[in-house]
Structure formats: structure tokens, C-alpha cells
């Protein structure tokens, strides 16, 4: 009986080491390609990596920071950091913070931002707001955010440091590319971008 089993084992062809290596390499390449395609799709349709250019969002964000941006459709909320598309104007995108959404009023008095008549608590600010709303945007100094729009400002409110809704008016929601959700770079700042609320 044992001899029969031994003969059967001898009769079965042994797999060549080269064939095993080729199959293993094929499986590895298949997994790598699948992973690459999956990551590409995720970062094309769900998330993007964007860079911060300039100092308008200091001290929350700094020049050359790299952020992960969610491109999923969402409802804008006060406090969100968003990237605004200005390609149709031939300009670079803007990184700003939503201060007010449709239907809310915005006014700047004595260095404070008032939304619907209440002083907005802004723990992310380094200094008070030095410039009010431009007369070309709101002649009486108060603006009501139109439907489908948001009012945005940079976190660096020193004079001349942030081109935002005080000077260019409200931003259409359809021009929001996405919401910043995470900082990738620099490594010492790796993590969330809303930690001041914790």
C-alpha cells in the first residue's frame, strides 16, 4: 500500500521553481496595479492633495502646507476651510474659511466679525480683523449672503494679508472645490486642521 502511494507521488509532476516564482510575481503585480488604480480613483473623485500658497490662512495654515481635500459633495458650514476655484477668472485657487452661509448677515465692527448681529467666536485667529468690508461689496458695511453662496475670509486678518469676501464679495457654493480635512505636510504639523475646537 505504501509503495503504491509512493509511486503516485513520484508520478505527479513537480512544479518548477521558475513557474512558482513567475506566478508569485504575477500575483504581486496584479495586486500592485489594482492598488494603484484604486488610489488614483480615490484621489481623483473623492480626495485631492492641495498646497497652500501664501500667508492668508496663518496661523492655522502656512505657506507650502499640503492638505487633503474632500471632493465629496457636502453642505458648507461656518468654520469650514475650503478651496475655491477661480479658473474661470484665470486665477489661482484660494484657501479660505467659511464665515457665513446663505441668508446670514456679516458685519465687521471694532475688529470683530458679527454674524447675524452676534460676535463670531474665532479661536483660530492670531489678531483681530484689521479691515472691514469694502464699500464696493457692501456700501453700508453689512452684507446678506445670497442663496447658494458663502462669505469667506482668511485667518490672517492683518491689513493686506487676505484677499477674501470683504473685497471680492460672496463666493458661489458651486465654486468650492472641496473642504480641507487633514494636513499631510510638514510632518511636524501632520494631523487635523480643526484642532483648536478640541
C-alpha positions as CSV (number, residue, x, y, z in Angstrom):
1,X,0.0,0.0,0.0
2,X,2.8,2.4,1.0
3,X,4.6,1.5,-2.2
4,X,1.5,2.5,-4.3
5,X,1.3,5.9,-2.6
6,X,5.0,6.4,-3.2
7,X,4.5,5.6,-6.8
8,X,1.6,8.0,-7.2
9,X,3.7,10.8,-5.6
10,X,6.5,10.0,-8.0
11,X,4.2,10.1,-11.0
12,X,2.8,13.6,-10.1
13,X,4.8,16.3,-11.9
14,X,6.7,18.6,-9.6
15,X,6.2,22.4,-10.0
16,X,9.3,24.1,-11.4
17,X,10.7,26.8,-9.0
18,X,10.7,29.2,-12.0
19,X,7.0,28.6,-12.6
20,X,6.2,29.3,-8.9
21,X,8.3,32.5,-9.0
22,X,6.5,33.7,-12.1
23,X,3.1,33.0,-10.6
24,X,4.1,34.8,-7.4
25,X,5.4,37.8,-9.4
26,X,2.2,37.9,-11.4
27,X,0.1,37.9,-8.3
28,X,2.2,40.7,-6.8
29,X,2.0,42.8,-9.9
30,X,-1.8,42.3,-10.1
31,X,-2.2,43.5,-6.5
32,X,0.1,46.5,-7.1
33,X,-1.8,47.6,-10.2
34,X,-5.1,47.2,-8.5
35,X,-3.9,49.2,-5.5
36,X,-2.5,51.9,-7.8
37,X,-5.8,52.2,-9.8
38,X,-7.8,52.3,-6.5
39,X,-5.7,55.1,-5.0
40,X,-5.8,57.0,-8.3
41,X,-9.6,56.8,-8.4
42,X,-9.9,57.8,-4.7
43,X,-7.7,60.8,-5.2
44,X,-9.4,61.8,-8.4
45,X,-13.0,61.6,-7.3
46,X,-13.1,61.6,-3.5
47,X,-9.9,63.4,-2.2
48,X,-7.2,65.7,-3.5
49,X,-3.9,66.9,-2.2
50,X,-3.6,70.7,-2.5
51,X,-0.9,73.1,-1.5
52,X,-1.3,76.3,0.5
53,X,0.2,79.3,-1.3
54,X,0.8,82.4,0.8
55,X,0.1,83.6,4.3
56,X,-3.6,84.4,4.3
57,X,-4.5,81.5,6.5
58,X,-1.8,81.9,9.2
59,X,-1.6,80.8,11.9
60,X,-3.9,77.9,11.1
61,X,-2.1,77.1,7.8
62,X,1.2,78.1,6.5
63,X,2.8,78.6,3.0
64,X,3.6,75.3,1.4
65,X,1.4,73.2,3.7
66,X,-0.1,70.2,2.0
67,X,-3.7,69.4,2.7
68,X,-6.0,66.5,1.9
69,X,-9.2,68.0,0.5
70,X,-12.5,66.1,0.4
71,X,-14.1,66.5,-3.0
72,X,-17.4,64.8,-2.0
73,X,-20.5,67.0,-2.3
74,X,-21.4,68.5,1.0
75,X,-23.3,71.3,2.6
76,X,-21.0,74.2,3.6
77,X,-20.8,75.1,7.3
78,X,-19.5,78.0,9.2
79,X,-15.9,77.4,10.2
80,X,-15.0,75.0,7.3
81,X,-11.7,75.6,5.5
82,X,-12.4,75.3,1.8
83,X,-10.5,75.7,-1.5
84,X,-12.2,78.0,-4.0
85,X,-11.9,77.5,-7.8
86,X,-11.1,80.7,-9.8
87,X,-10.0,79.1,-13.1
88,X,-12.8,81.0,-15.0
89,X,-11.1,84.2,-13.9
90,X,-7.7,82.9,-14.9
91,X,-6.6,83.0,-11.2
92,X,-5.1,80.5,-8.7
93,X,-7.5,78.8,-6.2
94,X,-8.0,80.4,-2.8
95,X,-7.8,78.6,0.6
96,X,-10.3,80.4,3.0
97,X,-12.6,79.8,5.9
98,X,-16.4,80.0,5.7
99,X,-17.6,82.8,7.9
100,X,-21.3,82.8,6.9
101,X,-23.6,80.8,4.7
102,X,-26.7,81.8,2.7
103,X,-29.2,84.0,4.5
104,X,-26.8,85.2,7.2
105,X,-25.6,88.7,7.6
106,X,-22.0,89.8,8.1
107,X,-20.6,93.0,9.6
108,X,-17.2,94.0,10.9
109,X,-17.1,96.4,13.9
110,X,-14.2,97.3,16.2
111,X,-12.1,94.4,14.9
112,X,-14.8,91.8,15.5
113,X,-16.8,89.9,12.9
114,X,-20.5,89.9,13.6
115,X,-22.7,87.2,12.0
116,X,-26.5,87.8,12.4
117,X,-25.6,90.6,14.9
118,X,-23.6,88.3,17.2
119,X,-19.8,88.5,17.6
120,X,-18.3,85.4,16.0
121,X,-16.1,83.4,18.3
122,X,-12.9,82.7,16.3
123,X,-10.3,80.7,18.4
124,X,-8.2,80.3,15.3
125,X,-7.3,84.0,14.9
126,X,-3.9,85.4,15.8
127,X,-5.0,89.0,15.6
128,X,-8.3,90.9,15.3
129,X,-9.7,91.8,11.9
130,X,-8.0,95.0,10.8
131,X,-10.0,95.7,7.6
132,X,-13.8,95.8,7.2
133,X,-16.0,95.0,4.2
134,X,-15.1,97.1,1.2
135,X,-17.7,99.7,0.1
136,X,-17.8,98.2,-3.3
137,X,-19.0,94.9,-1.7
138,X,-21.3,96.5,0.9
139,X,-21.8,100.3,0.8
140,X,-23.4,100.3,4.3
141,X,-20.8,97.9,5.7
142,X,-23.2,95.0,6.2
143,X,-23.9,92.2,3.7
144,X,-26.5,89.4,3.5
145,X,-25.1,86.3,1.9
146,X,-27.2,85.4,-1.2
147,X,-28.7,82.0,-1.8
148,X,-26.2,79.4,-2.9
149,X,-23.2,81.5,-1.7
150,X,-20.9,81.7,1.2
151,X,-18.9,84.5,2.8
152,X,-15.2,83.6,3.3
153,X,-12.2,85.1,5.0
154,X,-8.6,84.2,5.6
155,X,-7.4,83.6,9.2
156,X,-4.7,86.2,8.9
157,X,-6.7,89.4,9.2
158,X,-3.8,91.9,9.2
159,X,-4.2,94.6,6.6
160,X,-3.4,93.5,3.1
161,X,-2.8,89.8,4.1
162,X,-6.0,88.1,2.8
163,X,-8.0,88.6,-0.4
164,X,-11.4,87.4,0.6
165,X,-15.1,88.2,0.6
166,X,-14.5,91.5,2.2
167,X,-13.0,92.6,-1.1
168,X,-14.3,90.2,-3.8
169,X,-17.8,89.5,-2.5
170,X,-19.5,86.3,-1.7
171,X,-18.4,83.0,-3.3
172,X,-20.8,80.6,-5.1
173,X,-21.0,77.2,-3.5
174,X,-20.5,75.6,-6.9
175,X,-17.0,77.2,-7.0
176,X,-16.0,75.3,-3.8
177,X,-13.6,72.5,-4.9
178,X,-13.7,70.9,-1.5
179,X,-13.2,71.0,2.2
180,X,-9.8,70.7,3.9
181,X,-9.9,67.6,6.2
182,X,-6.2,66.8,7.0
183,X,-2.7,68.2,6.8
184,X,-0.1,65.9,5.3
185,X,2.9,68.3,5.3
186,X,5.0,69.4,7.1
187,X,5.5,66.3,9.2
188,X,5.7,68.2,12.4
189,X,2.2,69.6,11.7
190,X,0.8,66.3,10.4
191,X,-2.9,65.9,11.5
192,X,-6.2,67.7,11.7
193,X,-6.7,71.3,10.7
194,X,-9.5,72.0,13.2
195,X,-7.7,71.1,16.4
196,X,-8.5,74.5,18.0
197,X,-12.1,73.3,18.6
198,X,-10.9,70.3,20.7
